[in-house]
Amino acid sequence: MITPNANIDNRDSSPNVINIEGLYKSFGAGNDVLKGVNLHVKKGENLVLLGKSGSGKSITIKCLVGLVVADEGVLTVFDEDIAKLDAVQLNKARLRMGFLFQNAALYDSMTVRENLEFPLKRHSKELSPKEINKTVEEALNDVGLLASIDKMPSELSGGMRKRIGLARTLILKPEIILYDEPTTGLDPITSREISELILSIQKKNKTTSVIITHDMACAKLTADRLAILRDGTIYKEGSYEELESSKDEWIHSFFV
């Protein structure tokens, strides 16, 4: 049994690996989503980003990897300004960041094995077929699904698809992982299993993570720190316990 996360590794003294300053993003007139987001994430930290639907949580992390171009602001990852990178540099930076999409984004026409081989064949061309096979098996073993290596995505449950998506995210050994609603659509038992997997990955690989979730059980288990988006800015930050005990009724509404 994995216990809820706590800052036992003295992360307060760690350097920031993600810095967001004055992030603005609009989608047409009158649709201002982000209105000056400031957010910093330390090396080895799990930050949970909360907010009501449509508050801009997913847009924030998509700006971090260049999937959405910010209107204004500075986003630095490993001290590199994402907006100033050319296509080659951006792709290189993305290799250090894993992104677990909400729907796992598996290739339906490929087996589990082929899904995991794909990024290795594209980005780790120095690996032999034997080394690729070993890496794939190790990644699947880490998420407890080695027996599913030759199945098609259509044969997997929602929780299994999430695990396979996470294995594919991990296979290039990213230093940062961005999770977009990792437990959405899952039953409580499977949701806890995914949350425990996120926590074990952090502890094993020393990854830095930003986790978007509406699942407060996931937030409680995985978060070193929480940040809440409201009206396009970061409204409040703190530990799970600090925010849960807040006298602010709007903040407290997340915890009831």
Backbone bond lengths (Angstrom), bond angles and torsions (degrees), N, CA, C in turn:
res aa  C-N    CA-C-N  psi(-1)  N-CA   C-N-CA  omega(-1)  CA-C   N-CA-C  phi
1 M - - - 1.460 - - 1.522 109.96 -
2 I 1.320 116.89 128.60 1.461 121.72 179.61 1.516 108.55 -94.89
3 T 1.307 116.99 131.36 1.453 121.71 179.97 1.516 110.43 -87.17
4 P 1.345 117.76 157.42 1.461 120.44 179.50 1.515 112.33 -54.40
5 N 1.321 115.32 150.66 1.455 121.46 -174.23 1.519 111.25 -67.18
6 A 1.305 115.11 153.04 1.456 121.79 176.84 1.518 107.90 -152.05
7 N 1.324 116.58 154.69 1.461 120.78 -177.86 1.523 110.86 -79.51
8 I 1.325 115.97 67.08 1.455 120.14 -176.43 1.524 111.37 -87.80
9 D 1.333 116.94 -7.91 1.465 119.78 -175.63 1.521 112.75 -102.00
10 N 1.336 116.47 15.53 1.466 121.40 179.43 1.523 111.55 55.94
11 R 1.337 116.42 46.70 1.456 120.79 -177.68 1.524 112.47 -67.62
12 D 1.358 117.06 -17.88 1.454 119.49 -179.48 1.528 111.73 -57.47
13 S 1.328 117.28 -27.44 1.463 120.81 -179.47 1.522 112.90 -92.01
14 S 1.325 117.26 -0.64 1.462 121.23 -178.44 1.521 110.77 -78.11
15 P 1.339 117.36 152.76 1.468 119.74 177.42 1.522 111.20 -73.80
16 N 1.331 116.03 156.62 1.457 120.22 174.10 1.525 109.04 -76.29
17 V 1.326 117.30 133.83 1.460 120.39 173.92 1.526 111.19 -105.79
18 I 1.331 116.12 -16.01 1.466 121.72 174.40 1.524 107.81 -126.32
19 N 1.317 115.90 127.52 1.463 121.75 175.33 1.521 109.23 -131.42
20 I 1.302 115.92 122.33 1.468 121.96 176.72 1.524 107.41 -119.68
21 E 1.325 115.90 123.98 1.465 120.91 -177.90 1.528 109.40 -130.16
22 G 1.324 115.79 121.49 1.463 121.29 173.43 1.518 113.93 58.28
23 L 1.334 116.97 47.16 1.469 121.23 -177.23 1.526 111.06 -81.71
24 Y 1.336 114.34 122.36 1.467 121.54 177.22 1.531 109.22 -121.75
25 K 1.320 115.44 140.45 1.461 120.25 173.96 1.515 110.00 -152.36
26 S 1.329 115.31 126.05 1.461 122.52 176.57 1.520 109.21 -122.94
27 F 1.320 115.38 154.96 1.458 121.52 175.31 1.526 107.78 -125.49
28 G 1.329 114.89 76.07 1.452 119.83 -178.88 1.517 111.50 89.23
29 A 1.333 115.12 167.98 1.463 121.31 -177.93 1.525 111.01 -61.07
30 G 1.308 115.28 131.85 1.458 120.51 176.51 1.507 115.01 79.87
31 N 1.325 117.89 1.61 1.469 120.39 179.70 1.534 109.50 -118.79
32 D 1.318 114.20 65.54 1.468 121.23 178.98 1.521 108.41 -85.68
33 V 1.319 116.21 112.47 1.470 120.60 -176.55 1.520 111.78 -91.47
34 L 1.334 116.64 -52.59 1.458 121.29 179.27 1.525 108.42 -110.77
35 K 1.330 116.51 130.45 1.459 121.33 -171.44 1.530 112.04 -127.99
36 G 1.311 115.30 44.64 1.458 118.99 178.50 1.508 113.40 108.79
37 V 1.314 116.41 50.67 1.466 121.21 -179.55 1.528 110.37 -74.98
38 N 1.324 116.08 129.81 1.462 123.16 173.03 1.527 107.66 -120.59
39 L 1.325 116.28 122.63 1.461 119.45 -175.45 1.527 109.17 -152.57
40 H 1.323 115.67 139.29 1.460 121.42 -178.69 1.520 108.82 -134.40
41 V 1.331 116.21 135.99 1.463 121.23 -178.61 1.524 108.49 -126.46
42 K 1.317 115.90 129.11 1.460 121.46 -177.35 1.526 111.42 -85.15
43 K 1.296 115.57 157.25 1.459 121.90 177.12 1.527 109.50 -60.17
44 G 1.339 115.89 129.71 1.454 121.83 178.48 1.508 115.14 81.68
45 E 1.329 117.15 5.35 1.459 121.37 -176.01 1.530 111.28 -95.00
46 N 1.322 116.18 144.98 1.456 122.72 167.83 1.524 107.86 -101.41
47 L 1.323 116.90 111.28 1.460 121.63 176.30 1.517 108.70 -104.54
48 V 1.321 117.25 124.59 1.461 121.69 174.85 1.524 108.21 -97.34
49 L 1.333 115.82 127.04 1.462 122.15 179.79 1.522 108.63 -104.39
50 L 1.334 115.26 115.77 1.455 122.08 -178.91 1.525 110.40 -105.83
51 G 1.325 115.47 164.53 1.456 121.30 177.00 1.509 109.64 161.87
52 K 1.315 115.66 155.60 1.457 119.93 177.50 1.529 109.77 -65.69
53 S 1.317 116.76 162.49 1.469 121.09 177.32 1.521 109.99 -56.41
54 G 1.328 116.41 134.67 1.456 121.16 179.70 1.514 114.63 82.39
55 S 1.332 117.66 8.58 1.465 120.16 -177.16 1.526 113.16 -80.77
56 G 1.335 117.14 -11.84 1.456 119.80 176.00 1.516 115.10 105.91
57 K 1.318 116.58 15.60 1.470 119.86 -178.56 1.529 111.49 -62.61
58 S 1.327 115.93 -51.77 1.473 119.72 -179.13 1.523 111.67 -66.04
59 I 1.327 116.71 -36.01 1.461 120.22 178.25 1.527 110.34 -62.28
60 T 1.317 116.61 -37.45 1.468 120.74 -179.82 1.520 111.33 -60.31
61 I 1.333 117.23 -49.03 1.467 118.44 -177.45 1.528 111.64 -75.67
62 K 1.337 117.41 -26.28 1.464 118.76 175.55 1.531 110.65 -70.30
63 C 1.320 117.19 -31.97 1.464 119.79 173.18 1.523 111.07 -64.83
64 L 1.330 116.09 -34.95 1.466 120.72 -179.27 1.520 112.70 -61.38
65 V 1.338 116.60 -34.83 1.465 119.43 -178.46 1.526 112.41 -102.70
66 G 1.318 116.28 7.55 1.455 119.59 175.80 1.517 114.84 78.44
67 L 1.335 117.84 12.84 1.459 120.25 175.73 1.526 110.55 -75.07
68 V 1.329 116.10 -26.57 1.458 123.20 173.32 1.525 106.65 -126.47
69 V 1.315 116.93 134.28 1.462 121.40 -178.94 1.525 109.46 -90.95
70 A 1.316 116.16 123.47 1.458 121.61 179.99 1.530 110.91 -67.16
71 D 1.331 116.53 147.38 1.461 120.66 174.72 1.526 111.03 -76.03
72 E 1.324 114.80 -34.40 1.463 120.48 -176.09 1.522 108.35 -159.62
73 G 1.316 115.97 152.93 1.462 120.19 177.00 1.513 112.32 118.69
74 V 1.318 114.85 168.58 1.461 122.31 179.65 1.522 108.51 -118.01
75 L 1.328 115.81 126.64 1.461 122.07 176.05 1.513 107.93 -122.83
76 T 1.311 117.17 112.52 1.452 120.19 178.16 1.519 109.96 -115.66
77 V 1.320 114.73 135.12 1.459 122.78 176.16 1.520 106.54 -126.49
78 F 1.330 117.20 123.84 1.470 121.59 -173.35 1.535 110.19 52.13
79 D 1.337 115.73 41.54 1.477 123.21 177.35 1.520 113.90 65.65
80 E 1.329 117.75 14.00 1.464 121.12 175.03 1.528 109.74 -105.26
81 D 1.323 116.29 129.72 1.455 122.22 178.32 1.530 108.35 -77.18
82 I 1.329 116.39 109.34 1.469 121.70 -174.73 1.530 111.55 -56.66
83 A 1.330 117.57 -38.58 1.466 121.23 -176.49 1.522 112.57 -67.54
84 K 1.321 117.25 -21.22 1.462 120.30 -175.94 1.527 113.43 -96.77
85 L 1.323 116.69 0.30 1.461 120.11 -178.40 1.527 110.72 -84.35
86 D 1.329 116.66 139.90 1.464 118.95 172.65 1.529 108.46 -80.38
87 A 1.319 116.68 179.27 1.467 120.76 -173.42 1.528 111.97 -59.62
88 V 1.320 117.07 -42.14 1.467 120.65 -179.57 1.524 110.83 -66.08
89 Q 1.324 116.45 -44.94 1.461 121.19 179.72 1.527 111.44 -65.14
90 L 1.347 116.34 -38.93 1.456 120.09 179.49 1.520 111.20 -64.95
91 N 1.322 116.95 -42.62 1.463 119.97 177.93 1.526 111.29 -62.91
92 K 1.321 116.13 -36.78 1.468 120.27 177.63 1.526 110.13 -65.50
93 A 1.338 116.75 -42.05 1.465 120.75 178.54 1.523 111.19 -64.81
94 R 1.333 115.95 -37.19 1.470 120.08 -179.32 1.527 112.40 -64.67
95 L 1.323 116.99 -26.73 1.454 119.52 178.63 1.523 111.82 -66.00
96 R 1.314 116.48 -19.88 1.468 120.97 177.42 1.523 111.59 -90.38
97 M 1.348 115.75 -3.59 1.470 121.07 -178.49 1.527 110.16 -124.60
98 G 1.301 117.09 125.65 1.456 121.09 174.57 1.514 110.06 -98.06
99 F 1.329 117.36 142.79 1.468 121.97 -178.25 1.521 107.86 -126.74
100 L 1.330 116.65 113.36 1.459 120.72 175.58 1.520 108.68 -95.46
101 F 1.338 115.50 105.55 1.459 120.54 -178.93 1.524 110.61 -70.93
102 Q 1.327 114.55 157.69 1.460 121.07 -175.89 1.522 112.46 -57.42
103 N 1.324 117.33 -37.17 1.470 120.69 -177.28 1.531 112.54 -98.83
104 A 1.333 117.29 11.57 1.476 125.38 -179.59 1.528 112.72 74.42
105 A 1.353 117.81 -25.80 1.473 123.09 173.28 1.524 113.11 53.60
106 L 1.328 117.16 44.38 1.461 120.48 175.42 1.527 109.65 -78.88
107 Y 1.323 116.20 153.22 1.462 120.91 175.23 1.530 107.79 -81.92
108 D 1.324 116.24 113.04 1.466 120.93 -173.05 1.523 113.37 -65.70
109 S 1.332 117.07 -24.03 1.469 120.48 -177.96 1.524 112.68 -86.72
110 M 1.339 117.25 -2.58 1.459 121.95 -178.73 1.524 110.52 -111.67
111 T 1.312 115.94 149.00 1.461 120.11 172.50 1.538 108.91 -70.55
112 V 1.316 115.43 169.46 1.464 120.18 175.95 1.525 109.99 -56.23
113 R 1.328 116.37 -45.81 1.467 120.93 178.90 1.530 110.49 -56.28
114 E 1.325 116.86 -48.20 1.459 121.55 -176.88 1.529 111.26 -66.66
115 N 1.346 117.24 -35.64 1.461 120.84 176.55 1.521 111.32 -59.64
116 L 1.328 116.18 -40.46 1.462 120.18 -178.19 1.526 112.07 -81.10
117 E 1.320 116.45 -29.46 1.463 119.51 177.71 1.528 111.88 -69.17
118 F 1.325 115.99 -31.95 1.466 121.07 -172.21 1.536 113.17 -53.66
119 P 1.351 119.92 -54.21 1.467 117.94 -179.91 1.523 113.32 -65.75
120 L 1.323 117.73 -30.06 1.462 120.13 178.21 1.529 111.04 -67.69
121 K 1.319 116.48 -44.75 1.460 120.13 179.89 1.525 111.96 -65.97
122 R 1.322 115.64 -28.25 1.463 119.66 -178.48 1.525 111.87 -83.17
123 H 1.339 117.06 -38.27 1.462 120.08 -170.94 1.526 114.50 -115.02
124 S 1.325 118.04 -11.15 1.467 120.90 179.99 1.520 109.16 -127.85
125 K 1.310 115.30 60.72 1.463 121.21 -172.84 1.529 113.51 -68.78
126 E 1.328 115.41 -11.63 1.466 118.13 178.79 1.530 111.89 -78.21
127 L 1.326 117.86 -11.93 1.463 121.14 -177.97 1.530 111.10 -77.05
128 S 1.305 116.13 138.80 1.462 121.60 175.06 1.531 109.10 -78.53
129 P 1.344 118.37 162.12 1.463 120.68 176.14 1.534 112.63 -53.27
130 K 1.318 116.26 -38.54 1.471 120.29 178.95 1.524 110.87 -65.54
131 E 1.326 116.87 -40.81 1.466 120.91 179.64 1.527 110.85 -68.87
132 I 1.326 116.78 -37.74 1.469 120.65 177.07 1.526 110.02 -62.73
133 N 1.307 116.40 -46.14 1.464 120.72 179.85 1.534 110.99 -60.11
134 K 1.322 116.29 -42.99 1.459 120.44 179.55 1.531 110.96 -63.72
135 T 1.328 116.35 -42.70 1.462 121.13 179.99 1.519 111.29 -63.68
136 V 1.336 116.58 -42.09 1.465 121.51 178.53 1.535 110.30 -62.76
137 E 1.305 116.62 -45.57 1.461 120.39 -179.15 1.526 111.35 -64.69
138 E 1.313 117.07 -38.45 1.463 120.27 178.20 1.528 110.92 -65.30
139 A 1.339 116.94 -41.47 1.465 120.50 179.90 1.521 111.15 -64.38
140 L 1.339 116.24 -41.35 1.457 119.71 178.88 1.523 111.52 -69.37
141 N 1.310 116.08 -35.28 1.463 119.78 177.73 1.527 110.34 -64.64
142 D 1.332 116.63 -36.02 1.459 121.28 179.94 1.525 111.95 -63.29
143 V 1.334 117.27 -29.26 1.468 120.03 179.68 1.525 111.71 -104.62
144 G 1.335 116.27 8.86 1.464 120.81 174.22 1.510 115.53 73.69
145 L 1.334 117.73 27.28 1.465 119.81 -175.93 1.524 113.07 -131.99
146 L 1.317 117.48 33.45 1.462 120.35 178.91 1.523 111.37 -60.33
147 A 1.325 117.52 -33.38 1.467 121.39 -178.51 1.526 112.68 -67.43
148 S 1.332 117.33 -14.34 1.472 121.18 -178.14 1.520 112.98 -97.45
149 I 1.323 117.59 13.26 1.456 122.09 -170.16 1.530 113.63 -58.97
150 D 1.315 118.24 -32.05 1.469 119.74 -177.65 1.530 113.39 -107.29
151 K 1.323 116.54 15.39 1.463 120.05 176.43 1.520 111.00 -84.52
152 M 1.331 115.29 160.11 1.455 121.62 173.55 1.523 108.31 -90.89
153 P 1.329 118.40 152.00 1.469 120.35 178.50 1.520 113.60 -53.46
154 S 1.329 117.80 -33.49 1.463 121.17 -179.97 1.526 112.73 -65.11
155 E 1.316 117.11 -17.49 1.462 121.85 179.93 1.529 112.46 -89.88
156 L 1.319 117.17 -1.31 1.451 121.57 -174.59 1.527 111.66 -102.54
157 S 1.312 116.24 148.87 1.462 121.20 172.65 1.523 109.26 -74.60
158 G 1.335 116.28 169.77 1.459 120.22 179.10 1.517 112.27 -58.94
159 G 1.335 116.60 -42.65 1.458 120.26 178.81 1.511 112.45 -65.66
160 M 1.320 116.70 -37.42 1.465 120.45 178.45 1.522 110.40 -67.28
161 R 1.325 116.92 -40.03 1.471 120.14 178.25 1.525 110.81 -61.66
162 K 1.343 115.98 -40.09 1.467 119.45 177.32 1.522 110.26 -61.52
163 R 1.333 116.73 -43.45 1.457 120.81 -179.57 1.529 111.68 -63.94
164 I 1.331 116.15 -42.28 1.461 119.89 178.92 1.531 109.74 -65.70
165 G 1.340 116.29 -41.67 1.463 119.69 176.60 1.520 111.44 -59.57
166 L 1.324 115.81 -38.68 1.457 120.02 178.39 1.533 110.83 -68.76
167 A 1.333 116.46 -40.41 1.474 119.90 177.07 1.527 110.53 -60.08
168 R 1.325 116.79 -41.98 1.472 119.86 179.01 1.528 110.81 -66.91
169 T 1.332 116.80 -36.44 1.460 120.69 176.50 1.520 111.05 -63.14
170 L 1.323 116.36 -38.45 1.462 121.99 -175.28 1.518 113.85 -79.91
171 I 1.313 117.31 -16.36 1.460 119.75 -166.37 1.530 113.24 -65.89
172 L 1.336 116.92 -24.63 1.463 120.72 177.14 1.530 111.53 -94.58
173 K 1.341 115.73 9.59 1.466 122.65 176.00 1.538 112.06 55.30
174 P 1.341 117.36 58.46 1.464 119.88 179.12 1.525 111.71 -69.34
175 E 1.316 115.25 151.39 1.462 120.81 177.91 1.529 111.36 -87.42
176 I 1.325 116.08 -23.73 1.464 122.46 177.41 1.521 107.60 -124.53
177 I 1.335 116.86 138.17 1.461 121.13 174.14 1.527 108.85 -125.08
178 L 1.323 116.17 130.10 1.455 123.15 177.49 1.530 107.81 -108.45
179 Y 1.318 116.22 117.67 1.465 122.20 -177.39 1.526 109.54 -106.14
180 D 1.321 117.12 120.72 1.462 121.46 177.93 1.526 109.13 -104.18
181 E 1.328 115.91 101.85 1.467 123.32 179.68 1.538 111.67 50.38
182 P 1.324 118.29 63.19 1.467 120.51 -173.94 1.520 115.35 -67.12
183 T 1.344 118.36 -17.78 1.467 119.63 -178.00 1.522 113.40 -113.76
184 T 1.329 117.50 6.57 1.468 120.28 -179.37 1.526 111.67 -59.75
185 G 1.331 116.63 133.68 1.462 121.86 176.28 1.508 115.03 80.82
186 L 1.327 117.47 4.29 1.461 120.76 -178.06 1.528 110.82 -103.73
187 D 1.318 115.74 152.26 1.460 119.99 176.80 1.534 108.92 -70.72
188 P 1.342 117.78 162.80 1.474 120.56 -175.22 1.524 114.28 -57.21
189 I 1.327 118.28 -38.19 1.462 120.53 -178.77 1.519 110.71 -67.86
190 T 1.346 116.02 -46.56 1.473 119.51 179.09 1.524 111.03 -66.56
191 S 1.338 116.51 -36.63 1.467 120.10 177.67 1.523 110.85 -60.05
192 R 1.325 116.29 -41.92 1.467 118.94 178.78 1.530 110.44 -66.55
193 E 1.324 117.16 -38.12 1.464 120.03 178.86 1.532 110.56 -61.26
194 I 1.338 116.72 -42.19 1.467 120.51 178.51 1.526 110.13 -65.83
195 S 1.333 116.76 -41.57 1.463 120.74 179.02 1.524 110.89 -62.26
196 E 1.320 116.78 -42.42 1.460 120.73 178.25 1.520 111.08 -65.81
197 L 1.331 116.13 -33.97 1.462 120.29 177.61 1.525 110.38 -66.60
198 I 1.331 117.61 -41.76 1.469 121.69 176.97 1.526 110.01 -58.57
199 L 1.305 115.83 -43.32 1.457 120.68 -178.69 1.531 111.72 -68.43
200 S 1.318 116.39 -41.06 1.470 119.09 -179.98 1.523 111.15 -67.43
201 I 1.335 116.95 -34.95 1.467 120.95 177.24 1.521 110.29 -64.45
202 Q 1.324 116.52 -42.45 1.464 119.97 177.76 1.525 111.01 -59.62
203 K 1.315 116.04 -44.97 1.462 120.26 -176.62 1.536 111.56 -70.95
204 K 1.330 116.30 -37.32 1.466 119.91 -177.84 1.524 112.06 -75.37
205 N 1.334 116.55 -44.34 1.463 121.15 -172.10 1.522 114.30 -103.02
206 K 1.343 117.07 -3.23 1.474 121.74 -179.44 1.526 111.48 59.00
207 T 1.322 116.07 36.01 1.460 120.42 -178.54 1.525 111.35 -76.41
208 T 1.319 114.41 157.30 1.459 123.14 170.83 1.529 106.20 -103.56
209 S 1.331 117.51 134.79 1.462 119.02 -174.52 1.524 112.14 -136.31
210 V 1.332 114.60 145.34 1.459 122.06 166.34 1.521 105.94 -116.29
211 I 1.314 116.19 123.56 1.463 122.20 -173.72 1.524 108.76 -118.47
212 I 1.317 115.93 115.62 1.465 121.08 173.92 1.517 107.67 -92.83
213 T 1.318 116.56 127.17 1.461 118.84 -179.18 1.522 111.14 -157.82
214 H 1.334 115.01 151.06 1.469 122.50 167.19 1.527 109.98 -101.41
215 D 1.318 115.83 -5.26 1.466 122.95 -174.62 1.526 108.64 -87.65
216 M 1.325 116.46 102.97 1.455 119.72 -175.21 1.526 112.05 -70.01
217 A 1.323 117.86 -24.59 1.465 119.88 174.52 1.528 109.66 -66.44
218 C 1.331 116.45 -40.19 1.467 121.76 175.54 1.525 110.06 -63.73
219 A 1.320 116.48 -44.10 1.466 120.78 179.88 1.523 111.20 -61.26
220 K 1.317 115.97 -44.63 1.471 119.78 -178.20 1.518 111.45 -63.19
221 L 1.321 116.54 -39.78 1.458 120.69 -176.23 1.525 112.45 -74.54
222 T 1.329 117.08 -38.84 1.468 120.25 -168.95 1.519 115.29 -98.17
223 A 1.341 118.27 -23.39 1.466 120.13 -166.53 1.521 114.05 -81.01
224 D 1.328 115.28 132.99 1.457 120.94 161.69 1.531 108.76 -82.69
225 R 1.331 114.53 -33.51 1.462 120.89 -177.34 1.515 108.76 -152.88
226 L 1.331 116.91 149.77 1.454 122.22 177.37 1.523 109.23 -119.08
227 A 1.341 115.48 146.96 1.459 121.94 172.96 1.526 106.87 -131.44
228 I 1.331 116.60 137.31 1.459 121.12 -176.54 1.522 109.87 -114.46
229 L 1.336 115.31 125.27 1.463 121.98 175.47 1.528 110.31 -87.27
230 R 1.319 115.13 133.68 1.473 120.28 174.56 1.523 108.65 -150.18
231 D 1.313 115.51 130.48 1.469 121.17 178.48 1.531 112.15 54.07
232 G 1.323 115.61 36.65 1.451 120.36 172.66 1.509 116.18 83.04
233 T 1.332 117.78 5.60 1.465 121.02 177.75 1.531 109.50 -136.36
234 I 1.332 115.71 167.98 1.459 119.78 175.00 1.527 107.89 -77.88
235 Y 1.317 115.16 115.60 1.469 121.87 -174.88 1.524 111.73 -82.30
236 K 1.339 116.58 -39.44 1.461 120.52 -177.01 1.517 109.62 -160.95
237 E 1.335 115.57 146.44 1.464 121.74 174.51 1.526 108.98 -129.34
238 G 1.336 115.48 153.64 1.454 119.50 176.60 1.509 110.87 165.71
239 S 1.323 116.15 -179.82 1.460 120.33 175.62 1.529 109.40 -73.95
240 Y 1.318 115.92 166.34 1.464 120.06 178.20 1.530 109.70 -57.25
241 E 1.315 116.62 -46.04 1.461 121.23 -177.33 1.525 111.36 -64.28
242 E 1.336 117.47 -40.06 1.468 120.64 179.61 1.519 111.43 -63.98
243 L 1.315 117.02 -44.28 1.462 119.51 -178.44 1.521 111.89 -74.34
244 E 1.318 116.65 -34.98 1.465 119.80 178.92 1.529 111.21 -62.80
245 S 1.325 117.07 -33.60 1.465 120.97 -178.22 1.529 112.69 -91.80
246 S 1.343 117.25 6.51 1.464 121.18 -178.82 1.530 111.34 -61.72
247 K 1.321 115.50 143.76 1.463 121.35 175.84 1.527 111.82 -83.33
248 D 1.328 116.33 -7.84 1.464 121.41 178.42 1.528 108.19 -72.84
249 E 1.330 116.46 116.79 1.468 120.76 -175.26 1.529 112.23 -61.89
250 W 1.344 116.96 -35.53 1.467 119.34 -179.47 1.513 110.23 -66.41
251 I 1.329 117.67 -44.23 1.467 121.09 176.69 1.518 110.22 -63.55
252 H 1.305 116.56 -44.22 1.470 120.55 -176.96 1.527 111.71 -62.61
253 S 1.345 116.58 -25.00 1.473 119.97 -178.03 1.536 112.11 -62.76
254 F 1.346 117.49 -22.64 1.462 119.97 177.83 1.528 111.84 -72.01
255 F 1.315 117.01 -21.30 1.452 121.56 -169.88 1.521 113.92 -105.48
256 V 1.338 117.03 4.23 1.469 119.35 -178.94 1.512 110.74 -114.17
